[in-house]
Structure formats: C-alpha cells, structure tokens
Amino acid sequence: MSEYQNIVILTGAGLSAESGLSTFRDKDGIWAQYDYRDVATPEGFARNPAKVLKFYNRRRRESSGVKPNAAHIALARLERDYPGNVLIVTQNIDPLHEMAGSKNFIHMHGEIGRKLCAHCGDRFDWGEEELLVESKCEACAKPGGMRPDVVWFGETPYRMDEIYEAFTRCNLFISIGTSGTVYPAAGFCAAARQVGARTVELNLEPSEGASAFHEARHGRATEIVPAYVEDLIPRASKG
Ligand code: APR
C-alpha cells in the first residue's frame, strides 16, 4: 500500500522558469513589465482589445518554442511509477506538463493553446495564427470577440468542482513554483490541511504561505523536484 493514496500537486510559473518562460512576480517578471489590469482583465480587453491580443500573441509565440524541463519530466514519472493517484492542478497556461507526458492534470487558468469567442462562448485550438481584433469566430463568424482561452483576474478558474472534490480525498499536497499570492490556488494548502493531508512546498524561496506547510525544500525546480520524486517513489516501484 503506498503511503499516500491520493497526491494533489499545484504548479505555478516557477516550474516553467527553467524552460525559459517568465514568471509573474519575480523582479524581472511579467507584472514588472505590464500592468495586469491592462492585459489580464475583462475590463482591459473591453478597453483596448488590441493591446491584450498583442500581449497574448507574444506569449503564444514564446510558449510554442519551449521544452519541458527536468521538473516537468519528474512529475510525469511520478504519475507513471507511483502506486497512488497523482493529479496536477496547474496555474500555468503553457503545455509543458502534457509535453512531459503527464496525463492527469487540470489547467485551472486555461491554456495559451486555446482560443475563445467572447460573443458565442465557443472554444477552439489556437494554432500559430495571430489573434486580431478583426479575427472572426469560426462558429458565429462575428469579429471582435476572439480572445485567448485563459482565466483573467476577476474571472472564475476552470474545473474548480473537480479540484475541490480531489482535495476531499487528498493525503499529500505538493505546491511547486508558485508565490501563493493568487486565490483560489493560494487557499489549496489550507484545504489540504483541513482533510489531514501532509503539505509540502517546493520553491526557489519561501512563498507567501510558506509557514502553513509541514515541509519545505527550497531551490531550483529542476533540482529539488526530481530529488523529491526520487524520495517519494517506493523502492518497489522504481523501474
Ligand atoms: N524553481 C523553483 N521556483 C521558482 C523558480 C525556479 N527556477 N523561479 C521562480 N520560482 C518561484 C518564485 O520564487 C515564486 O515564488 O516561483 C514562484 C512564481 O511566482 P509567480 O511569479 O507569482 O507565479 P504564480 O505563483 O504561478 O502566479 C499565480 O498569478 O498572475 C497570475 O494567472 C497568473 O497563474 C498566475 C498566478
């Protein structure tokens, strides 16, 4: 019997940093270059859609050239080799978990590889084309509504019912590469502790919520995540 029957893992921008994608709140992060109210809110999109689309067209280009790093690969190995259930809940909109081979994951903030029509609500894969204000929806054919299928500040993250249901059965919660500043994800450690789960933070430095975790390992994700996974996988399951 594995020690933890149900593992829930929350990941944030710090997991993809060593794949070359910017984080948000580090000193050179995205929110040091842009005001989130202009580019990551419904109000910003209504006010200046061209500015929002320019921001996401750039992030779409940046995400298409990156590769999973050793931390993403270690998490895919954990899902494959660990005798219990492993669910990744990611705040990241990049496709690096799926590229690393993870199968059981939820993109709670949406995906940069998907687009959404604000008029009819239909969603589509977003290829290499640039999203423009005059881009027409493939379903309702209306222009002016195409946007990235990502969750903006003030909008409701995706699949929260499934996420909270997973926490009711959680025995181990691991938070990786997130500053723990944005809800509802920032409240996941408390949700895990409420059901008696063990809580671990793997991060470059102590996050805002560091004191709430039972255990913490600090360092670069490509070093501390593979090491933690190696320690977690029972000897019997090691290939
Ligand atoms: N290895 C491990 N951790 C790292 C690394 C690294 N190489 N580099 C940075 N970190 C850590 C930082 O110390 C920080 O605590 O990753 C965290 C990144 O925090 P944020 O930039 O705030 O990113 P995140 O927590 O994912 O932001 C949450 O905020 O803006 C919204 O929607 C956006 O999903 C995002 C959410």
Residues whose N, C-alpha, C, O or C-beta is under 5 A from the ligand:
A	BS01	APR	G12 A13 G14 A17 E18 T23 F24 R25 D26 Q91 N92 H109 G177 T178 S179 G180 V182 N203 L204 E205 S207 G219 R220 A221
